[in-house]
Each structure stands twice: as structure tokens, then as C-alpha cells.
Amino acid sequence: MIESMYIGSSDTSTLLSDKNSYGFKKLLQRFVSDEKPYYNAKASPIDALRIGAILEDCYHKILPDNYFSQYKVISDEINVFRASLDFAKLEKGKVVDFDELKTCSFGDFLKLPKLDENYIDIIKKKYKNYYNQIQEQLFCSGLDSANLVFLSVHSYDDNENYHREIKENEYVKFRIFRDEKVIEAIKERGKFFQQIKDFFNR
């Protein structure tokens, strides 16, 4: 079995892109490769990736004890799909909810839609990749909804962020509901990758 044969939740936007695009071809190339990707975001020279990883630990501290970070779930229907849930809520060993955390600048944080608005339409348009990623995660977990969480970034100093204590007014949670139309599009693209996996694992 080739261990790298999976489509992760971070691959969703590429999976749904044009089949002739560079990104889709790279996804296919990685899919059939025997190389297992490894990422150490906290060591990344890219500020957004590094700070995001550091602040994930800070956010985890404010969650109840039954939330587990980077929890893996695999689709029962199409097992080529595997999602990492940033923070999965477990009850009796079963995922019952999860938070997907995204960091953004303070300026962008102020521009987020209000919870009393029709925020779903705004997020589907302005944060389409995040929305589609959560749909893949909902498909893999079998849940009907989950939280898309935006956390404001105040500093790009690593030491400050490692010691940051997150306050309630520094993040906002948007409840995202299962969108069968998007999930069907994900499943349709996934069938091709499932056929490849099944062929190699006969």
C-alpha cells in the first residue's frame, strides 16, 4: 500500500480546481508518489504559517479538555479522503463537533461579517477555500455542522505569541452547515483518486 495515497482537507481547493491546472497536476503527482509529506509549520520562514501554528496551541488552551488537536478522520464512504480536524470535540471516543481555526490580521478581523448577518453567503464568496475545506471535513467526520473560527493576529513576534493569552473578543466562531452540493462535487472528483488507490492496492 502506498501510504501517501490520500486527499487531505488542505487539498480541497486544489482538488476542485481545473483539471488542467498546475495545482491539480501536482496533487495527482503527489498522490501517486511514495513520499509522505511532512510539514513543520512552527519552523516555517513564512510568518503566516509559523504564527498560525503557534497560535493554535494558545487557542487549544482555552478549549475544554475534551477537544483534541489535529485529530484524523477518514471517510467511510470514500476512504481516499482523510481530514485533519484542528480541534475535534470527542464524546465517548466519537467526534461530535470541531473547530477549524484560521488566523487573520487585525484589519481583516474587523472586516469579518457579523454573526447576525447572512454570514454564510459572505463566507462562501470571500472565504470559499475555507468553506470548501470544512465541507470535506464534514464529509469525512459525518457531522452536519462545525465551527469556522477566525483569530486575530496582534504580533509577528514568536515569543509574544507563544505566551499569548487569548481573550474572548479576539476570535469569532461561524457555524458552517453541511452543503451537499459542494460535498457531491468533492466526492465526484475523489472517485478518480479512489480508483487509482484501489488499483494499486489490489
PyMOL commands that set and color helices and strands:
alter all, ss='L'
color gray80, all
select helices_A, chain A and resi 9-15+22-32+41-43+47-61+106-110+119-126+128-141+158-162+168-170+180-200
alter helices_A, ss='H'
color red, helices_A
select strands_A, chain A and resi 7-8+67-74+81-91+94-105+145-153+171-177
alter strands_A, ss='S'
color yellow, strands_A
deselect
rebuild
show_as cartoon
